[in-house]
Amino acid sequence: MNEVIDFRFRPVGAQSWTRETTFHYLERMQLDPTPSFEHQSVDLMFDEMDEAGIALGVIGVPGPTGIRGLDPVGGDAISELTEKHPTRFLTFGSVEPSDIESAASTIREMGEAGVKGVTIDPSTAQVHRQFHDRALYPLYEEAAKHQMLVTTTQSCLLGPYMEDCRPEYVDRVATDFPNLRIVIQHGGWPYVHEAIGVLYKQPNVYMVPGQYIHYGFPGSNDYIEALRRQCSHQIIFGSVYPNCGSLKDLRSIVSEWGLPEATERRYLRENAASILNL
């Protein structure tokens, strides 16, 4: 299959984690960096994408933050890359949600400009909040009004506190905004069962487990079984490039799960294509 949509992809030049932090987590996962990341080569990156059958990378860089290890820069590099290769990348917006009025206005402008999604990570903002804080509801109202996806990163790597990544916070927002589509990046790990429960309950919630499904983390098999059965239309492939090993090897890992062909295709492309209206 050569039509894969990679729902969590940060191309060369689009920095999110610092370079040192990326190498740190690759080492902890016992993975070698991709040659394209090591050499910061756009040409190698496209070669690796093509070899893995990745047709489209979805870019969602977080908003400004002071959290350790995060360095969300590279907006100009992203713009230049997407302008040169408009069929290979789709870019979401992001807001720093501390100033509610300003963030809501920005989301409104994005929606009017046709941006498909916006990243909202309130736990790492200058004013620390959790995703279900009612102060944030004007942001969700704007996103829903313009039929934009909201993506939020929930795992122990964000925070700053473990409790910040509880999937129940997404459940509350999904209940109050049933027409708002929400994507949980990082799969709510380590709250795997709770995150799967939110998907099972809420048809407007989706998940990109990323490295937590691919690399043998505790709970990886639970994500796979939910993909195989109860939540096969809501779990989406994301490599988390460059915080991953070989993209080609990732495809082999997915093949080794032995999913039904239709389910594997949903994971690698169709679920993402559906919520992106492609």
N, C-alpha and C positions, 0 to 999 in steps of 0.2 A: 504494500500500500504506500503510495507516494503523495498522499493528500493530507498528511497529518497537520493538525492545528496544535501548536505548542502554546498553551495558555499562560505560561509563566516563563518568559524569555526576556533576558536583558542583554542586548547585543553589545559587541565590542564598542566601547566608548560610552555606554549607558551604565554608569556605575551606580550601584545601590549599596551593597556591602563594600567596605574597603578591600583592597587587594589582599592585605594581610589577613583579614577576617575570612575571606574566601578560601585562602590556602589553609587556614586553621581548621575550618569545618570540613574541607576535603580530606585533610589528614585524619580527622576524627572518624570520618566515614570510610577510611582506608581506600580512597579514590585518588587517581592521578588527574591533574587538571587537563583539560582539552588543549591540544597544541594551539588552537586559535586564541585561547585566553592567555596562555603562557607568552605568546608572541604578539598579543594584541593585534591580530591580523584579521581584517574583515574578509579577505579572500578565503582564508582557511575556514572561517566561520561559515561562509556560504557552502564551501565544499563539505563540511561536516553536516550541515543541515540537509543538503541534497543526498548525502550518503544514507542519512537516517529517514529520508522521505518526508522531511518537515517542509511543508509548502508555505506556512504562515506562522509567524511568531507574534504573540500578543504581548505588548510592552506595557507594564504598569509600574512605573517607578514611584516610590513613596514620596510623600510630601516632606518638607524640611523637618529635620528632627535632630536632637542632640544625643540620642541613645547611642550607647557604645557600639562601635563596629559598623554603624550605618553611616553612609556618606552619599545621600541621593543627589548626585550631580550628573551632568552630561546631557542636559536638555538640548543644547545646540547640536551636539553630536547626533542625538536621536533625530532631530528635525532634518538634518542633512541626509542621514541614512534613509529615513522614510521617504523623503522627497526623491531620492535617487532610485529607491526600490519600493514603490508604493504597493506593489502586489505581494510583497514578502512580509510586510509588517503592518500591524494595526496597533495604534497607540491609544491608551486610556489617559484621561487626565488625572490629576491628583490635587487635593486641597490640604492645607494645614488648618484643621477644624477648630482652632482655639477661638478665633474671631468668627462667631457664627454668622453674623450678617454678611461679612466679606466672603466667607466660604460659600454661603448660599447664593450670593450674587455670581460668584465664579462658576458654580455648577449650572446656574441659569444660562450664563453665556456659553458654556460648553454645550449644553443641551441644544440651544438655538443654533449652534455651529455644526451640530450633527455628530458630536463626539459620543461614542457608544457606551462608554463607561467611565467611572471615576473611582479612584482609590481613596478610602477614608479610613485612616488608622488613628483613632483618637487616643489610644493608650500611649503612643509615642509623641504626641503633640506637646507643645509648650504648656498648654493647660491640660493636665492629665484627666481623661475621662474614660469610661468604659463604653462599649459600642451601643448599649441600650439606654444611655443617659438621655433623658427627654430633652435636654438642651440641644441635642443634635437633631431632633426631629425635623426642624426646617430644612436641613440638608437632605434628608430622606424624602421629604415632600417634593422638593425641587427635582430630585433624581427620578422619582416616580412620575412626576408630571411630564417629564421629557423622555420617559421610557428608557432611561439610562440604567445600565447595570451598576450596582455598588459592589466593589470588591474590598475586602478587609482581610488583613493578615492576622491569623490567630494561631500561635504556637508559643512554646516556651522561649523561643528566640526573640520574640517581641516583648511586649510587656510595658514597663519594667518588671511587673509582678506576675507570677504564675496565674493568679486569679483573673488577670486581664484577658486571658484567651479562652475563657469558659464559653462553649458554644451556646449555652442557654441565653446569652445576651443576644445572639442573632435570632434565636427563637422568638424572643419578645418583640424585636423589630419586625420580623417576618409576620407575626400575628397581627401587629398594628398596621402594617403596610402590605396587605396580601397581594397587591399588584406590583410591588417592588421586587425585582430579582436581585438576590444577594449571592455573591460567590465568596466562600471561605477559602482563602489561600492558606497553605500549610495544613489544611485539614483539621484544625483545632487540636493538633497533637500536643500533649499526650492524652487529651480527653477524647479518645477515639470513639468509644461507644456512645458517648453523649453527642458527638458531632454526627455520627451516623443516625442517631435517634432524631436529631433535628431534620435531617434530610428526609427520613421516613415520614415524619409528621408534616413537613412543610414543602409543598410542591414548588414553591418559588425560591428555594434555597439550593445552591449547588456547591460543589467542593472540588478543589484542586489539591490533593494530598502531596504532590511533588515528591521530594526525596523520601518522605515518610511511608510511601507505598512501594517505592522502587528498591530501597537498599536495606531491607531486613530489619527495620526498626521494630521494637515491640509494638504490636498492633498492626503491622503491615498486612498480615493475612486477613485481619478483620476488614480492612478497607477492600481487599481483593474480593472477599466473599460478599460484601455489600454490593460491589460492582457487578458481581456475577448474578446476584439475585435481586435484593430488595430495592436497590438504588441505581440500577444500571443506566438510567437516563439522567442522572444527576452528578456523576463523578467524571471528572475531566482530566485529560493528560496535561501535565506541565513538567518540563524538564528541570526547571529552576536554573537553567544555564545562566552564568558559568559555574554555579555551585553544584556541579554534577560531574560524573565521569563522561566517557565517550557517549555521544548521542546515538551512535550505531549500536553500542552495547545496551543502551536503554531499550531500544527496539527489541533486542534479543531477550532482555529480561521480561518485557511484556509478553512476548511470544511464549515464553516458558510457563506462563500462568495457565495456558491451555484454555483460554476463554472461548466460548462459542464465537464464531466468526462475526456475527452481527453485534455481539457485545463488545468485542475488541474494536470494531469499527466505530461504535458509539463512543468508546473511551478515547480513541485517538483522533476522532474528527467530528462525528455527527452531533454529539452533545454540545460541543463548543459552537459548531456552525448554527445550531438551533437557537441558542441564546444570543448569538451575535447577528442573527437574521441574515446569514450568508446563503 
